[in-house]
């Protein structure tokens, strides 16, 4: 996936793995960054990363986001969505005073 920002092109790779992501996907995205003259890249996974993958990513300045970080980033968004939906449900119930629970 490509993400064009005002400061350049960033490449993103998403992996839905049960096992930790190895060195290979990190090397592949780094190769694409070089070929496409991108600014940098991110590899995001639902699992984790092997120590070799982490070491290589650090050397070539790639951001790694593991499953725990993903939940951390996504949690505030989901809480906001749940809060907004709660208000919608309360509003709907307020307008239906004649409805009684079964």
N, C-alpha and C positions, 0 to 999 in steps of 0.2 A: 504494500500500500504506500502511496506517496502523499506527502503533506507539504504543500507549498506555503511557506510563511514569508513575511516581509524580509526576513534575514536569510532566506535560502530554502533549498529543498531538503526535506527530511524523509527518510525511508523508515517504514514501520513494518515489522513482521510479527504476526500473532500466531502463537502455538497453543493448541489445546491438547496438552499431553498429561498422562498420568505420571510418567517418569520425568525426571529432571531433563531439561534441554541441554544437549551436549555442545561441544565446540563447533561442530559442523554448521548448524544454522547461523551461528554468530559469524563464522568465517564467510559464509555465503552473502549475508547482508553487507558485511564490510566490503567484499568484492564489488557488490552492486553500488555501494556508496562511492567507491573509487571510480568505477566505470561511468556513473552518471554525474560525477562531480557534485554529489550531494554534500550538504553541510555536515550531517551526522545521521544517526539512526537510533531506533528504539526496537528492542525485542521484548514482547510482552507474552507471558505464559500463565496458564492456570496452575502450573506446578512450580518448579524451581529451576535452578541452573547448576550444572556440575561445576566443580572448582576450576577445571580447565576453561570452561566457557566464561566464568567470571573473570579469570585472570586475563584471558584474551580480550574481552570486552573492555576491561580497564586499560589495557595497553593501547587499544585503538579508539578509545573514548566513545564507546557505545553505551547507551542507557539500557539497563536491564530492569524490567518490572516483573516481579514474580507474583504468584497467586495471592499471597498475603498483602502485598502492596496494592494489588488491584482491588481487593476488597476494601482496603483502607481508603483508596481514592474514590471508589464507587459508593461507599456507605453514606456520606453526606448527601449525595444526589438522591439515593433511594429513600433516605429519611425525609427529604424535602417532598419527593413525589408522594410518599405515603401520607404525609401531613396534608398536602393539597387534596388528595383523594378523600381523606377523612372529612375535610370541610365540605366537599361536594356531597358526600353521603349524608352528613348532618343537615345540609341545606335541603336535600331531597326529602328527608324524613320530616323536617319542619313544615314542608308544604303539603304533607299528606296526613293531616291530623285524624282523618276518618279511618285510616287503615289501622286494624288491630292485629296483633300477633295471632298466628293460627294456634 
